[in-house]
Amino acid sequence: MTKIEGRLLIALAAVLIHLMLAGTGVAEVVDRIVAEVNNDIITLSELQNMAKTVETQAGVKPKGLEEKKMQREMLEALIDRKLAKAEAKRRGIVVADKEVNEAMARFKQQNNISDDETFAKGLAQAGLSLKEFKQQLADQMTQERLLVVVVGTKVSVSDTEVRRLYDQQYKKGGTQVHIVTLRMPFPPGATEAQKEEIKQKAETILNAVKRGESLTEAAGKFSLRPSDVGFVAQSDLEPRLAEYLGNLKPKEVAPVLTQEGIQLMQVVGRRSGEARPFEEAAPQIRRILQQQKMEKHFAEWVKTLREKAHVKIML
């Protein structure tokens, strides 16, 4: 599996697996057109599905002006996606059914989905058919390939840039902690009752982990997804947090209460923080910088498509 395919599967898991684990129905809506993009359209249901995935990852549903702002941002993203998809088609970029099926099989394996019936049921609960899921998968794979075609040869990373990032993030020694976090933010202007509800969810997840469930399984019941921070130098952490995490056993989960909400933190493991030699870390650093530059250039390139396109927004 290529690096890009790996990133794609991770992104799809973030977008879909929470909805599949939520076990809640999707309210029926009357669909309508919210935007025209050249000869294509964007429907209200497309926009709502995309907004739902963002809400799922954030753990809260925005209201009022914040909800309208998010809807508009999501609509702009969908317009860019439509333009990129049309350009990929014009350039003859295609993804074979076999490739999509292979990517879907990897997705199921990585997310411990054991059989087709469970998979289909989860998709249905998320308001998706198998056909729609495969189409989303094919669209994202197509866009990744378009990214490589459009900007892959135009991006270069200098040795100076690699060295700078190495000095900033890879050169430090000392103890390193592998951290997984689960953000559970309070809604904007949350009442005490709303805060208490979040705290109760956190307590339920903590108890489930103590009973032997993984953090991912326990969080998934509330449509939440932990974030793997990776190894972090202990010296980079706030001293009190470093001491707090230092008392945790491997795999143990503990809560951190802030003004913004609750963050569950899990120490997966620790390792000696001996700095990796520059020669060893340089290839990885170069790939990271290259991907960042490619995505930035791609976003700028899509803007040029937007300038030439007929776009009419009816939201």
N, C-alpha and C positions, 0 to 999 in steps of 0.2 A: 504494500500500500504506500502511495506517495505521501509526502508531507502535506500537500494541499488536500488530498483526500482525507487524511487524518484530521486536519483542522475542520474540514467540512462535516465529518461525522460528529465531532464534538459540538459544533454549532447546531446541528440538527437535534442532537440530544437536548441541548439547552432549550431549544424551541419547542420540542414535542414531548419528551418523555414525562415532563411534569404534568402536562395535560392528560397524558395517558394514565398516570398514577393517581390523578385527582379523584376519579370515580364520580364526577358530577356531570349532569346533562348539560346540553347547550340549548339556550332559549331560541325558539324559532323567531326569525326576523323577516320582515318584508324587504327583499333586496331592491336596490336601486343603483344607478350609475352615479359615482361621485367624481369621476374624472375621465376625460378622453385623452389618449396619448397616440397621436397620429391615427392609425386605423384600429387601435385597440382601446379597450375600456378597463376601468378599475371599478369594481362594485363595492357596495357598502360591506358586504360579508367578507371580502378580501381584507378590507381595512380593519374590520372588527377582529378578525382572526389574528392579524399581525399585532394589534394593540393588546390583545389578550395575552400573547406570549410575553410581551414586555412587562405587563402587569404581573404575570406569573413569576418572572425572574426577579422583579423588584419586591414581590410579596405584598404589595398594596395596590389599591385601585385609586387613581387620581380622580378628583372631582372638580366641578366648576371650570374655572379658567385653565387649570392645570390639565384637565382632561381634554379640553379643546386644543390646547397647545400640543399635547402629545399626539392627538389625532392628526393634526396638520403635519407634524414631523414624520409620522408614519406614512402619510399619504405622499409626501415628497419622496420618501425612500422607495415606495412602490412605483412611483413614476420613473425614477432612475432605473429601477429593476426592469421595468417594461422596455425602456429605451435600450438597455444593455442586451436584453434578450433578443430584441429585433435586430440589433447590430450583429450579434453572434450568428443569427440565422442568415443574414446577408453575407457574412463571411464564410458560410458553410461549416460552422463549428457545430458538431453534433455529438451527442452522447448516446451510445448504443444501449438497447434494452438490457443486454447482458451486463454491461457495466453498472447500470442502475440496480439491477437485481443483486449483483455482488456487493455493492455498497449498502443496500438494504439489509443483506444478510449479516454484514459486519456490524451494522447499527444494532440489530437484534441481539447479536452475540455479546457486544460490548455492554448492552443495557440489560442483560440477563432475561431476555424475553424468550421463553422456552418453546412456544409453539405458535402456529399461525392463528389459531382461534383467539388466544390471549392478545396477540398483536392486533387483530382485526377489531376486537372488542375495545381495546384501548383507543384505537383510532376513532372508532364510532363515538366514544365518550368525549373525545376532543373535537367532534364535529367534522371529522375527516374520513373520506373513503380511502381505500387502498390506492385507487387510481390517483386521487389528489395528492396523497403522500408521495407516491412515486414521481409525480409531476414536479412537486416542490424539490425533491431530491435531484431530479434531472436538471431543473432550472439553476440550482445552486452550483452543480458540477459544471454546467455550461458557462456560467459566469466566471467561475474560477479559471477555466481554460481561456476565456476571452481576456481576462486580466493578464495572463502570461503572454498571449499573442500581442496585446496592445502595448504593454509597458515593460515586458520582461527584458528586452534587449536595451532599453533606454535607462535602466537603473544600474548604477555602479556604487560600490561601497569602497571608500579609500581605507588604506591601512591606518591612517590617522584616526578615522572614525572608529575603527575596530579597537584601536589602542585606548581611545578615550573612554569607550563604554567599559572596556576591561578594567581600567583604573577605577571607574566609578562603582562598578557592581561586582566584579569578579576577583579583584585583587586582595580583598580583605580576608584575614584569617579568623580564628576564633570559632566558638561553637556555632553550629547552624541547626535550626529547628525547622522541621517539615510541618507546615501548618495547613489545616483545612478549616475554612470558616463558613458559617451560615449566617447571613445577614437577615434580621427580622426587624425592619424599620417600623417605627410608629407612623400612622397616617399623618399628613399635615394637619396641625391643629387638633391632635388627638385628645379625646376626653380620657378621663381616668378609667372609664369602663373599657374603652378601646385599648388602652395600654395594658389593662389587666388581661384582656383577651389574648394579646400577643404573648404576655408572660405565661399564660396557661398553656399556650401552644408550645412555647419553649420548654416548659416543664414536662409536657407530654413527650416531646422528642427526647429529652434527656433521660427520662425513665425508660423509653423504648431502647435506647442505646445501652443502658445498664442491663437490660434484659437480654442483650445479645444481638439486637438489630444493628445494621450498619447505619451511619449517619445519613447516607443517601436514601436508604429505605425509609427511615423514620421521617425525614424531611419531605420525602415524596408524597406522603399521605396528606400533606398540607400544600401540595403543589409548589414546594420550595426546592432549590437545588444548591448544595454546598459548592463552594469555590475552592479549588486546590491552589493555594498560594505558592506551593513549592518550598524549597529550602530558603530560609531567611537567616541572615547573620544575626545572632542574638544581640550583638552590639548595636544593631540598627533599630531594635525595638525600644519603646519607652521603658525606662528602668523598672517601673512597677509591673508592667505587663510582662517583661522578661522574667521577673521573679515569680509571677503568678503562673506562667506557663512552665517554668522550671520545676514546679511542684507537681505537674501532671504526669501521670504514667502514659506510656505509649497507648494510643487508641482512646484514651480517656477524653471526654468532652466536658467543657465547663463554660458557664455563661459569663459574658461581660456586658454589664448594663451601662448604657451611655444616654445622653439626652436625646439622641436620635432614635434609639431603639435598643434591641438586644442583639448581641452577636455571640453565637455559639462557636467555640474554638476547640479544635481537636489537634493534639500533637501526634502526628503519625509516627515520627521517629526523630532521632538526632544523629548527627555525625560530626566528625572532626572537621573544623573549619579551615583546614589547610588550603591555602589558595591554589587553585588549579593553575598550572603553568600557562603562560600566554599562548604558547604554541598549541596546547591542547584545547583551550577554550575558544581560540580565534575562529575556527570554522563555524561553530554554533553561533557566535556573536555576529559573524558576517551574514549568516542566514536570517537572523532576527532583524537586523538592520535592513537587509534587502527586502524582506517581506513588508516591513513598515513603509519603506519608500514606494514599493509597488502599489500598495493600497492607497497611499496618498496621491500618487500620479493617476491611478485609475479613477479616483473620485474627481479629480480635476478634468480628466478626459471626458467623463460622463457629462460634466457641465457643458462641454462643447456640443454634445449631442442634444442637450436640452435647448441650447440656443437656436438650433436648426429645426427643432420639432414643433408640431402643433400640439399644444397642451392646453386643455380647458378644464378648470377645476369647478366642480359643482357641489362643493361641500358646504 
